Every structure is written in structure tokens, then in C-alpha cells.
Amino acid sequence: MSSIGKKFKTRYQSDFLGKGWIGICEEEKRVANLGNFVLINFGYMTMWCFKRELDEVSEET
């Protein structure tokens, strides 16, 4: 199932991202021997992330 258009939240803090930041998936790629990558738009920057390091945000309030 495609993740394009879904919201994701970061699990960990890194050099460029903070923990808990939310972005929207713009593209998804599968790379052999590495896994799934998603292109996440955080509003001020767009970055490739491992899908396994993100949590999907539910649309429920």
C-alpha cells in the first residue's frame, strides 16, 4: 500500500530533524538490501528517511 500523502512523525532526533516532527510523504522507494525510503516534506525542507524510523500519524483527533 502506498504511503504517498500520509503524515509521518519522526521517532528519533538527528542532525537535521527533531524527535516528533511531522511531515507529509511525497514519494516512496524500495532499495535492495536497505529497505523502504520515503521522501518526507517537513514544510521547510524535504528529506529522504527510512520508513522504519517513522511512525504514521492517524487522522483521528
C-alpha positions as CSV (number, residue, x, y, z in Angstrom):
1,M,0.0,0.0,0.0
2,S,1.3,3.4,-0.9
3,S,2.3,5.9,1.8
4,I,2.1,8.9,-0.5
5,G,0.1,11.7,1.0
6,K,0.1,10.2,4.5
7,K,1.5,12.0,7.6
8,F,4.5,10.6,9.4
9,K,6.2,11.6,12.7
10,T,9.9,11.1,13.4
11,R,10.9,8.7,16.2
12,Y,14.4,9.9,16.8
13,Q,16.4,13.2,16.8
14,S,19.1,13.5,14.1
15,D,21.4,16.3,12.8
16,F,18.6,17.9,10.8
17,L,15.4,16.6,12.4
18,G,13.9,16.8,15.9
19,K,12.0,14.0,17.6
20,G,8.3,14.2,17.0
21,W,8.4,16.4,13.9
22,I,5.5,15.7,11.4
23,G,5.8,15.7,7.7
24,I,3.9,14.5,4.6
25,C,5.2,11.7,2.4
26,E,5.7,12.8,-1.2
27,E,7.4,9.7,-2.7
28,E,8.3,6.1,-1.6
29,K,11.2,3.9,-2.9
30,R,12.3,0.4,-2.2
31,V,16.1,0.0,-2.2
32,A,17.5,-3.6,-2.4
33,N,19.4,-4.6,0.8
34,L,18.5,-1.3,2.6
35,G,14.7,-1.3,2.8
36,N,12.0,1.3,2.2
37,F,12.7,5.0,1.9
38,V,10.2,7.8,2.0
39,L,10.6,11.4,0.8
40,I,9.1,13.5,3.6
41,N,8.2,17.2,3.3
42,F,8.5,18.9,6.6
43,G,7.5,22.3,5.3
44,Y,10.9,24.0,5.4
45,M,12.8,21.1,3.9
46,T,12.3,17.8,2.2
47,M,14.4,14.8,3.2
48,W,14.7,11.0,2.5
49,C,14.1,8.9,5.6
50,F,14.0,5.2,6.4
51,K,10.3,4.3,6.7
52,R,11.1,2.0,9.7
53,E,12.3,5.1,11.6
54,L,8.9,6.9,11.3
55,D,5.5,6.5,12.8
56,E,2.4,7.0,10.8
57,V,0.1,9.7,12.2
58,S,-3.5,8.8,12.4
59,E,-6.1,11.3,11.1
60,E,-8.3,10.8,14.2
61,T,-8.4,13.7,16.7
